[in-house]
Structures are given as structure tokens and as C-alpha cells.
């Protein structure tokens, strides 16, 4: 059986390479799709430079004579394009409105294609319309654009198609995206103020230590005539000298540290779990991050279940979109429990991630058969708590950062004036 080398992307848009043993390129494509990958290039192993054939993945690869394909490239429109989340939300809302108004899916897509101004989204809509016109379902067409439509989006669309309620699911998707963007915006707004203040503080400190302090050092050298500087002044002078002489080394070291830290956090699971656990328990920001994670978990799962996605499949999607390894591990345990026929509540309670109130509400929802509604209520409640947490953190950080900036600048100013006091005393004694 021949071997084929492939390049493919997964549902998150991450590229992967490998080999596969199948009888033909078409079989290779089908096998990769079963594995959850979207092939972008299929080449017979060891064939060298062969004949290449480009095929639109939305329609599918079509072969020629048996054994005639040495190399095949598959061009997936939109795979390399990224669409802004806000634009995608508007597109989803508009598509839901058009379908709800009675327009056929293809006509609705063509209408949105004509009016779209963003090149990346317009290209994606065109590919979707062509795929639907060729006989694909909307969810099948969206699978070929993993960087635009994530697993949550595609699975909800598939459930809507199966239940004949596509416009309802699209509306839910738009509402879900709008609420997620709102929460994300509030969290970002809470981080803007401290970042701005810290940037200003670092800029002022750098200016003082590299320009102002050295000038005072020359003045003190002439006026003190070899007398020792006060301890605080000497410490500031030494720090200024170290910064000036090792500026590139310190700057490069910080850049290397940040790059290595991010790499290890992303690529080493134990470190990722440790860092995510620290974020959930860190002072001030920890409770807010936990509330955001709980809100995302409950809203995502509630939206999926209410749209007709099976709970096991929904839990796996929630796990992948949780954004926190500790929460993802808790969701995995819930998935395993439900798979064994047990309840959702026990593993949630054992995880120690979710507060008793959340566990209790989910338990009631499961007992009464109203789990999706209860999940959405929890999400709405935690969205309000995130608002309060953001306001609380902002009001707390403002005075802390102002005091920090005042102390840093004040210490430098005092250090520079201490030798002047000594000089004035010396002048007074000489008179």
C-alpha cells in the first residue's frame, strides 16, 4: 500500500504534517477528514516533483486516472484568512435575520456576499455559497474554514440543520458571541488603566535614572570634594550606573524571559496547569478570572445543549474553549462521569473550581430537566458579578498605582536632595 505525505490543519487552524498508508489520494483525504483534519496538501511519499492538481476543498478532490496523481495540492479558501470576531457576529446575526425572513440559505449567503466590504469575510462567504450550491450543507462548508468558524460554531450549525431550526441557532450564536465580546471588553478595560500607569511609571523612572541622576552625580563629585554620599543617594547612583551600562543586556534578558516563559506555559502541560491554577487564586484578579471562566463554561454549555448538541459532544467543545487548563480538567472529569451514566454534579463539586452555589444550581437544573436554562441563568448572574469585580479592581488599583508612582519618584528625589543638605551644612560651618 503506498504512503502519502500530508499537510493539514485541525479544527483550531493549527498546521500538522505526517504520513498515511492508503491506496489513493482520495482515500487519504477521506481518512484525514475522519481524523478531524482538513488536508491542504497530499503528496505521494518519495515521488519527488510530480504533477500537481488544485482542488477546492468545499467541493472535494476529484481524481484522474489510477496512479496518475503523484502530488496533489488542495486549496482551502479562507484557511489563511482570519475574520474579526465582531464582523463574524454581525454576519451571523444578518444570516439569521435573512433566513428567518424566509430567504433560502443560498440566496441569503449571496445577499451577504454582495454587501460585505471586508475582503477576508467576503472570500469566506463566497466559498460557503459555492459549497452550498454544490450540494454541501452549511456546517460541512464551514468545516473547511477552521480559522473562521470554531468547533462550537460548526457543531451548533449542524444541530440547527438537523433540527430544522437554523435561524434560531444562528440567533443564539450571535447572542453568545455578543455577550462573550462584552465580557472580554470589560476585562480588557480593567487592565488598560494599570498598564498605562505602569508604562508611565517605567518611562519616568528610566528618564530619571539615565538622564537626571548622572547630571547630579557630576555636581556632587565637584561640590563634596571626595566626601562619601549618603547611603540612599549612593544606592540610587549605583542603580543608575547599572541601568546605563547594562541597558541592552537587561532589555534583551527581559525579552528572552518573556519569550521562554510564554513558550513553556503553552507547551509544557504541568507548567500550563500550574500557571492557570495560580491565575485562579492570585490576589485581586483571581476571583475575577474565576468568574469569567465559570461564565464562559456555563454559557457555552447551555448554548450548545439548548441548540441540540449532545451533552458529551458539548462538554468536549467546552473543554477546548475553556481557556484554562484547570477548568478544562474539571470539564474532562464531568465528561467521563456523564459517559459512565453518572451525574454532572459530583465531578464539578470534587474539582473545587466551581462554587457551591453553581454546583447546587446545576444539580437543580439536572434534576428538573431544565439544565440549559439553569446554565444560562448562572452565566447571566456571573456576568453581573464580573461587572462588579471589574469596577472593584479598577477602584482598588487606582490609588495603589498612584501611591506606587509617588513613592518611586519620591525616593529618587529625596536621594538627590540629601547631598545638597550636606553641602549647605558644610557651607554654613565654613562661614
C-alpha positions as CSV (number, residue, x, y, z in Angstrom):
1,X,0.0,0.0,0.0
2,X,1.5,3.4,-1.0
3,X,2.4,6.1,1.5
4,X,1.2,9.7,1.2
5,X,2.7,12.7,3.0
6,X,0.2,15.3,4.0
7,X,-0.1,18.8,5.3
8,X,-3.4,19.5,7.1
9,X,-5.0,21.9,9.6
10,X,-7.1,20.9,12.6
11,X,-10.3,22.5,13.9
12,X,-8.3,25.3,15.5
13,X,-6.3,26.1,12.4
14,X,-3.1,24.6,13.6
15,X,-1.0,23.0,10.8
16,X,0.3,19.5,11.1
17,X,2.3,17.1,8.9
18,X,2.7,13.4,8.6
19,X,2.4,10.2,6.6
20,X,-0.6,8.0,6.0
21,X,-0.9,4.5,4.4
22,X,-3.8,4.4,2.0
23,X,-4.5,3.2,-1.6
24,X,-5.1,6.6,-3.2
25,X,-5.0,10.4,-2.6
26,X,-8.9,10.4,-2.4
27,X,-8.7,7.8,0.3
28,X,-6.1,9.9,2.1
29,X,-8.4,12.9,2.1
30,X,-11.3,10.9,3.4
31,X,-9.1,9.3,6.1
32,X,-7.8,12.7,7.3
33,X,-11.3,14.1,7.4
34,X,-12.4,11.2,9.6
35,X,-9.4,12.0,11.9
36,X,-10.7,15.6,12.2
37,X,-8.2,17.2,9.9
38,X,-8.6,19.4,6.8
39,X,-5.9,18.5,4.2
40,X,-4.2,21.3,2.3
41,X,-1.6,19.2,0.5
42,X,-1.3,15.5,-0.3
43,X,2.0,14.1,-1.8
44,X,3.0,10.6,-2.6
45,X,6.0,9.7,-0.4
46,X,9.2,9.7,-2.3
47,X,7.6,10.8,-5.5
48,X,9.7,13.9,-5.7
49,X,8.4,16.6,-8.1
50,X,5.1,15.3,-9.5
51,X,2.1,16.6,-11.2
52,X,0.0,18.8,-9.0
53,X,-3.7,19.3,-9.1
54,X,-5.5,22.0,-7.2
55,X,-9.0,21.2,-5.9
56,X,-11.4,23.3,-4.0
57,X,-12.0,21.5,-0.7
58,X,-15.5,22.7,-0.4
59,X,-16.5,20.6,-3.4
60,X,-14.0,17.8,-2.7
61,X,-11.0,16.3,-4.5
62,X,-11.6,14.7,-7.9
63,X,-9.1,12.2,-9.3
64,X,-7.9,11.3,-12.7
65,X,-6.5,8.0,-13.9
66,X,-5.4,5.5,-11.3
67,X,-1.8,6.0,-10.3
68,X,-1.7,9.3,-12.3
69,X,-1.5,11.5,-9.2
70,X,2.0,12.0,-7.9
71,X,1.2,15.1,-6.0
72,X,-1.9,17.0,-5.1
73,X,-2.4,20.3,-3.5
74,X,-5.8,21.3,-2.0
75,X,-6.5,25.0,-1.8
76,X,-8.9,25.7,1.1
77,X,-10.3,29.2,0.6
78,X,-10.1,31.2,3.8
79,X,-7.8,28.8,5.8
80,X,-5.1,31.5,5.9
81,X,-7.7,34.3,6.4
82,X,-8.7,35.5,9.8
83,X,-12.0,37.2,10.4
84,X,-12.6,39.7,13.2
85,X,-14.9,38.3,15.9
86,X,-17.1,41.3,15.7
87,X,-17.5,41.0,12.0
88,X,-18.4,37.3,12.3
89,X,-21.0,38.2,14.9
90,X,-22.6,40.7,12.6
91,X,-22.5,38.2,9.7
92,X,-24.2,35.6,12.0
93,X,-26.9,38.0,13.1
94,X,-27.6,39.1,9.5
95,X,-27.8,35.5,8.2
96,X,-30.2,34.6,11.0
97,X,-32.4,37.6,10.1
98,X,-32.4,36.7,6.4
99,X,-33.3,33.0,6.9
100,X,-35.9,33.9,9.5
101,X,-37.5,36.2,6.9
102,X,-37.9,33.3,4.6
103,X,-34.9,33.5,2.2
104,X,-33.3,30.3,1.1
105,X,-29.9,29.7,2.6
106,X,-28.0,30.1,-0.8
107,X,-29.8,33.4,-1.6
108,X,-29.1,34.7,1.9
109,X,-25.4,33.9,1.5
110,X,-25.3,35.6,-1.9
111,X,-27.0,38.7,-0.5
112,X,-24.5,39.0,2.3
113,X,-21.6,38.3,-0.1
114,X,-22.7,41.3,-2.3
115,X,-22.8,43.7,0.6
116,X,-19.7,42.6,2.5
117,X,-16.8,45.0,2.4
118,X,-14.2,43.0,4.4
119,X,-12.1,41.0,1.9
120,X,-11.4,38.0,4.2
121,X,-15.1,37.6,5.2
122,X,-16.3,38.2,1.7
123,X,-13.9,35.5,0.4
124,X,-15.2,33.1,3.1
125,X,-18.9,33.8,2.3
126,X,-18.2,33.3,-1.4
127,X,-16.6,29.9,-0.6
128,X,-19.6,28.9,1.6
129,X,-22.1,29.9,-1.1
130,X,-20.2,27.9,-3.7
131,X,-20.1,24.8,-1.4
132,X,-23.8,25.1,-0.6
133,X,-24.6,25.5,-4.3
134,X,-22.5,22.3,-4.9
135,X,-24.6,20.3,-2.6
136,X,-22.9,20.7,0.8
137,X,-24.6,21.6,4.0
138,X,-23.7,24.9,5.7
139,X,-21.9,23.1,8.5
140,X,-19.9,21.0,6.0
141,X,-18.9,24.1,4.2
142,X,-17.8,25.8,7.4
143,X,-15.6,22.9,8.3
144,X,-13.1,24.0,5.6
145,X,-12.6,27.3,7.3
146,X,-11.4,26.4,10.8
147,X,-9.7,29.7,11.4
148,X,-13.1,31.5,10.9
149,X,-15.6,29.0,12.4
150,X,-14.6,27.1,15.5
151,X,-15.9,23.7,16.7
152,X,-18.6,25.3,18.8
153,X,-19.9,27.3,15.8
154,X,-19.9,24.3,13.4
155,X,-21.5,21.9,15.9
156,X,-24.3,24.3,16.7
157,X,-24.9,24.9,13.0
158,X,-25.0,21.2,12.4
159,X,-27.5,20.7,15.2
160,X,-29.6,23.5,13.8
161,X,-29.7,21.9,10.4
162,X,-30.6,18.5,11.9
163,X,-33.5,20.1,13.9
164,X,-34.7,22.5,11.1
165,X,-34.1,25.5,13.4
166,X,-31.1,27.0,11.7
167,X,-32.3,30.6,12.2
168,X,-32.8,30.0,15.9
169,X,-29.3,28.6,16.3
170,X,-27.8,31.4,14.4
171,X,-29.5,33.9,16.6
172,X,-28.3,32.1,19.7
173,X,-24.7,32.1,18.3
174,X,-24.9,35.8,17.7
175,X,-26.2,36.4,21.2
176,X,-23.5,34.1,22.6
177,X,-20.7,36.0,20.7
178,X,-22.1,39.4,21.7
179,X,-22.1,38.5,25.4
180,X,-18.6,37.0,25.2
181,X,-17.3,40.1,23.5
182,X,-18.9,42.3,26.2
183,X,-17.2,40.3,29.0
184,X,-13.9,40.3,27.1
185,X,-14.1,44.1,26.6
186,X,-14.8,44.7,30.3
187,X,-11.8,42.6,31.4
188,X,-9.6,44.4,28.9
189,X,-10.8,47.8,30.1
190,X,-9.9,46.8,33.6
191,X,-6.3,46.0,32.5
192,X,-5.8,49.2,30.4
193,X,-5.5,51.6,33.4
194,X,-2.8,49.7,35.3
195,X,-0.9,49.1,32.1
196,X,-1.0,52.8,31.2
197,X,0.1,53.9,34.7
198,X,2.9,51.3,34.9
199,X,4.1,52.3,31.5
200,X,4.3,55.9,32.5
201,X,6.0,55.0,35.8
202,X,8.6,52.9,34.0
203,X,9.1,55.8,31.5
204,X,9.6,58.4,34.2
205,X,11.9,56.1,36.2
206,X,14.0,55.4,33.1
207,X,14.3,59.1,32.3
208,X,15.3,60.0,35.8
209,X,17.9,57.1,36.1
210,X,19.5,57.6,32.7
211,X,19.5,61.4,32.3
212,X,18.8,63.3,35.5
213,X,20.7,61.2,38.1
214,X,24.0,61.2,36.1
215,X,24.0,65.0,36.0
216,X,23.6,65.2,39.8
217,X,26.4,62.7,40.2
218,X,28.8,65.1,38.4
219,X,27.6,68.0,40.5
220,X,28.0,66.1,43.8
221,X,31.5,65.0,42.8
222,X,32.7,68.6,42.4
223,X,30.9,70.0,45.5
224,X,31.5,67.3,48.0
225,X,35.2,67.2,47.3
226,X,35.6,63.4,47.9
227,X,33.2,63.1,50.8
228,X,31.1,60.0,50.8
229,X,27.5,60.2,49.6
230,X,24.6,59.3,51.8
231,X,23.7,55.6,51.6
232,X,20.4,56.2,49.8
233,X,22.0,58.5,47.3
234,X,24.8,56.1,46.7
235,X,22.3,53.3,46.1
236,X,20.4,55.4,43.5
237,X,23.7,56.3,41.8
238,X,24.8,52.7,41.6
239,X,21.4,51.6,40.2
240,X,21.6,54.4,37.6
241,X,25.1,53.3,36.6
242,X,24.0,49.6,36.3
243,X,21.0,50.6,34.1
244,X,23.1,52.7,31.8
245,X,25.9,50.2,31.4
246,X,23.7,47.1,31.1
247,X,20.7,48.6,29.2
248,X,20.9,46.2,26.2
249,X,21.6,43.2,28.4
250,X,18.7,43.9,30.8
251,X,16.3,44.7,27.9
252,X,17.4,41.6,26.0
253,X,17.1,39.5,29.1
254,X,13.6,40.7,29.7
255,X,12.6,39.8,26.1
256,X,14.2,36.4,26.3
257,X,12.5,35.7,29.7
258,X,9.0,36.7,28.3
259,X,9.5,34.5,25.1
260,X,10.8,31.5,27.0
261,X,8.1,31.9,29.7
262,X,5.3,32.0,27.1
263,X,6.7,29.0,25.3
264,X,7.0,26.9,28.4
265,X,3.5,27.9,29.6
266,X,2.0,26.9,26.2
267,X,4.0,23.8,25.5
268,X,4.6,22.1,28.9
269,X,1.2,20.9,30.3
270,X,2.3,20.7,34.0
271,X,3.5,24.3,33.8
272,X,0.4,25.4,32.0
273,X,-1.8,23.8,34.7
274,X,0.3,25.4,37.5
275,X,0.1,28.9,35.8
276,X,-3.6,28.6,35.2
277,X,-4.2,27.5,38.8
278,X,-2.1,30.5,40.0
279,X,-4.3,32.8,37.9
280,X,-7.5,31.4,39.5
281,X,-6.1,32.0,43.0
282,X,-4.0,35.2,42.6
283,X,-4.9,38.2,44.8
284,X,-7.4,40.7,43.4
285,X,-7.5,39.3,39.8
286,X,-8.0,35.7,40.8
287,X,-11.7,35.9,41.7
288,X,-12.5,37.9,38.5
289,X,-10.7,35.3,36.3
290,X,-12.6,32.5,38.0
291,X,-15.9,34.3,37.4
292,X,-15.1,34.8,33.8
293,X,-14.2,31.1,33.4
294,X,-17.4,30.0,35.1
295,X,-19.5,32.4,33.0
296,X,-17.8,31.1,29.8
297,X,-18.3,27.4,30.8
298,X,-22.0,27.7,31.7
299,X,-22.9,30.0,28.8
300,X,-21.1,27.8,26.2
301,X,-22.5,24.5,27.6
302,X,-26.0,26.0,28.0
303,X,-26.0,27.4,24.4
304,X,-24.8,24.0,23.0
305,X,-27.3,21.9,24.8
306,X,-30.3,24.2,24.1
307,X,-29.3,24.1,20.4
308,X,-29.5,20.3,20.3
309,X,-25.8,19.4,20.6
310,X,-25.4,16.1,22.6
311,X,-24.1,16.8,26.1
312,X,-21.0,14.6,25.7
313,X,-20.0,16.4,22.5
314,X,-20.9,19.7,24.1
315,X,-18.6,19.0,27.1
316,X,-15.7,18.3,24.8
317,X,-16.2,21.5,22.9
318,X,-16.4,23.4,26.2
319,X,-13.2,21.8,27.3
320,X,-11.4,23.0,24.2
321,X,-12.7,26.6,24.5
322,X,-12.4,27.0,28.3
323,X,-9.1,28.9,28.1
324,X,-7.9,27.5,31.4
325,X,-6.3,24.1,31.9
326,X,-7.7,23.7,35.5
327,X,-11.2,24.3,34.3
328,X,-10.6,22.0,31.2
329,X,-9.5,19.2,33.5
330,X,-12.7,19.6,35.6
331,X,-14.8,19.5,32.4
332,X,-13.0,16.4,31.3
333,X,-13.9,14.7,34.6
334,X,-17.5,15.7,34.1
335,X,-17.4,14.2,30.6
336,X,-16.0,11.0,31.9
337,X,-18.7,10.9,34.6
338,X,-21.6,11.5,32.2
339,X,-20.2,8.9,29.8
340,X,-20.4,6.3,32.6
341,X,-24.0,7.3,33.2
342,X,-23.4,9.4,36.3
343,X,-24.5,12.9,37.1
344,X,-22.8,16.2,36.2
345,X,-22.7,17.5,39.7
346,X,-20.3,15.1,41.6
347,X,-17.2,15.8,39.5
348,X,-18.0,19.5,39.4
349,X,-18.1,19.6,43.2
350,X,-14.9,17.5,43.5
351,X,-13.0,19.9,41.3
352,X,-13.1,22.7,43.8
353,X,-13.1,25.1,40.9
354,X,-16.9,25.8,40.9
355,X,-18.5,27.5,44.0
356,X,-21.2,25.5,45.9
357,X,-23.9,27.8,44.6
358,X,-23.1,27.0,41.0
359,X,-23.0,23.3,41.7
360,X,-26.3,23.5,43.6
361,X,-28.0,25.3,40.7
362,X,-26.7,22.8,38.1
363,X,-27.9,20.0,40.4
364,X,-31.4,21.5,40.4
365,X,-31.3,22.0,36.7
366,X,-30.3,18.4,36.1
367,X,-33.0,17.1,38.4
368,X,-35.8,19.2,36.9
369,X,-34.7,18.7,33.2
370,X,-34.0,22.4,32.8
371,X,-30.2,22.2,32.7
372,X,-29.8,24.6,29.7
373,X,-32.0,27.3,31.3
374,X,-30.2,27.0,34.6
375,X,-26.8,27.2,33.0
376,X,-27.8,30.4,31.2
377,X,-29.1,31.9,34.5
378,X,-25.8,31.1,36.1
379,X,-23.9,32.8,33.2
380,X,-26.1,35.9,33.4
381,X,-25.5,36.1,37.2
382,X,-21.8,35.7,36.8
383,X,-21.7,38.3,34.0
384,X,-23.1,40.8,36.5
385,X,-20.5,39.7,39.1
386,X,-17.7,40.2,36.6
387,X,-19.0,43.8,36.1
388,X,-18.8,44.4,39.8
389,X,-15.4,42.7,40.1
390,X,-14.0,44.9,37.2
391,X,-15.3,48.0,38.9
392,X,-13.9,46.9,42.3
393,X,-10.5,46.1,40.9
394,X,-10.3,49.4,39.0
395,X,-11.2,51.5,42.0
396,X,-8.7,49.5,44.1
397,X,-5.8,49.7,41.7
398,X,-6.1,53.4,41.1
399,X,-4.9,54.6,44.5
400,X,-2.3,51.8,44.8
401,X,-0.7,52.7,41.5
402,X,-0.7,56.4,42.2
403,X,1.0,55.7,45.6
404,X,3.5,53.4,43.9
405,X,4.4,56.0,41.3
406,X,4.7,58.7,44.0
407,X,6.9,56.5,46.2
408,X,9.3,55.6,43.4
409,X,9.7,59.2,42.2
410,X,9.8,60.4,45.8
411,X,12.7,58.1,46.8
412,X,14.8,59.3,43.8
413,X,14.1,63.0,44.6
414,X,15.0,62.5,48.3
415,X,18.1,60.7,47.4
416,X,19.2,63.6,45.1
417,X,18.5,66.2,47.8
418,X,20.2,64.5,50.7
419,X,23.7,65.5,49.5
420,X,22.5,69.1,48.9
421,X,21.6,69.3,52.6
422,X,25.2,68.1,53.5
423,X,26.7,70.7,51.1
424,X,24.6,73.5,52.7
425,X,25.6,72.4,56.2
426,X,29.3,72.5,55.1
427,X,28.9,75.9,53.6
428,X,27.2,77.2,56.9
429,X,30.1,75.8,59.0
430,X,32.7,77.4,56.8
431,X,31.2,80.8,57.4
